[in-house]
């Protein structure tokens, strides 16, 4: 039993170290991403808000959402969405895809400064995000030239996303906060 407890404690310590390293380097930290404007190609989740997520609407339809700092260029957000659309097609053997349109918006998200659980001294804040939604349709056979081949597109777009980006303007704290 002691050996199992020691192994579990070691695993938790390793996870904690990895999380601390990610936080100190700014990985997944929207505040630090906002200062560079670099939106990574990564799946978003509860810990890392910046990135993409998708919802399957039907066997050949998806909605892809990309969320990033307010100063993320629209072109970068569209490239992340298009790359994810190509990856979904490649992974699911849906040979061709077409993005039917992009919808750009902003949203606010509440958080507690310092990660505290809401004690009496916790400071509650809001931060803003740029949000892009893309509606994607897939097909196994190309019905018209507006469709793109998934595998070739993914390889091309992914290599473009990996190129160094020109720095964006830093986020103005007045516009990064939502009230």
N, C-alpha and C positions, 0 to 999 in steps of 0.2 A: 504494500500500500504506500509506503514511504517513497519507493522508487517511482511509482506512478505519479505521486504528488510532485516529486522533483522534476520529472519529465514535463509535466504540465506547466510547472512554474517556469522552467527554462523556455518552453515554447511561447508562453505569454511574454516573457522578457524579450525574446527575439522579435515578436510582433510589435511590442512597444518601441523597441529601438528602431525598427523600420518605419513606424509611423512618425516617430520623432524626427528621423532623418528626412522624411518627406516633407514634414511641416517646416523644418529649418531651411530647406532648400527652396521652398515655395511651391513644391509640386502639389497641385490640387488646391492651393490657397488662392482664392479669387482675388484677394487684395494684392498679392504679389504678381499674379497674372495681369491684373489691371494696369500695373505700372509698365509692363512691357508690351501689352496688347497681344501676346503670343497665346493663341488658343490652341491647346494640344489636341491631337487626334486621339481621343480616349472616350470610353463610355462614362457617362456621368452617373453618379450615385449619391447617396445621402451624405457621404463625406466629401466627395469631389464634385461640386456643382457644375463646373465647367466641362463641357464635352457634349457628346451626342447621346440620344436615346431613340428608340423606335417603338412604334405600335403597329402590329399587323392588322390591317383593316379587312383583309380578304386574302384568298390564296395568291393573288397577284397584285396586291395593293398594300403599301406601307405609308405611314406618316413618320418622318424623321424630324426630331427636334434637336436643335443645337443651341446651347446656352453658353454665354461667355461674358467677359467684362463689358461694360458699356462702350468702351472705346474700340472694341474688336471691329475691324473693317468688315463690311458686308461681304466683300469678295471672299474673305477668309472663311466666314461662316458658311457661305454657299459652297465653297470648295470642300469643307468638312462634310456637309450634308451630301454632296454629290459623291464624294469618296465612299461614305458609308452606304449610299444607295448601290454603288457598284459592288461593294463588298458583300452586301446582302444577296445581290443577284448571283455573284460568283459562288458563294457558299451554298446557296439553295438551288443551284443549277437552273437559274432563270437567266437565260442567255442575254436578253436585251432589256433595257430599262429606259424610261423617260420620266423626267421630273415635270409634273404638270404645272408647277408654280411654287414660288417662294412667298411666304408671309413673314414680314419683319415686325417685331414688337419689342417692347421693354416690359419688365416686370420687377416687382420688389419682393424681397424675401426678408423675413424677420430672423434675427439671431441674437444670442446673448453674448456680449463682449467677454472675452476671456474663457468662454466655454463653460461657465458656471451653470448650475442647474436652476437658477432663478432665486437664489437666496436674496435676502433683503438688500445687499449691496450690488447685486448684478445689474449691469447696464444693458438695457434692451435697445437694439438698433435695427435698422433696415438697410439693405444694400440693393443696388440696382443691377440688373442683368439685361444684356441684349439677348433676344430670343428669335430664332428663325424656325419656321415650320415648313417642311417640304413634303408635298404629296407626290408619291412615286408609284408608277404603274410598270409592271414587268410582263414579259412575254417570252416564249421559247423561240418563236419565229418573228423576224422583224417585219412588222406591217408597213412601215414607212421609214424614210431616212431620218426622222426626228428621234428615233430610238438609238441608243448607244450600246455597244457590246460590253457586257459587264466585266469580264476578266481583263481585257486589254485596258479598259478605262480605269479599273482599280489600280493596276500596276502603274499606269501613267500618273494618275492623280495622287496616289500615295507617295510617289517619289517627289512630286511637286510640294506636297505638304511638309516633307522632311527637309526641304531647303531652308536655309536661314531666312528669317523675315526681317524686313526693314522695321525699325522700331516705330511704334505708334506713339502718339502723344500720351503723356501720363494722364491718369484719370484725375479730374478735378474733384476733390473731396466733397464739394458742394453738390455736384451732379451725381456722384456715386452713392450718396445717401438718399433715401426716399422719404425724408420727412421726419 
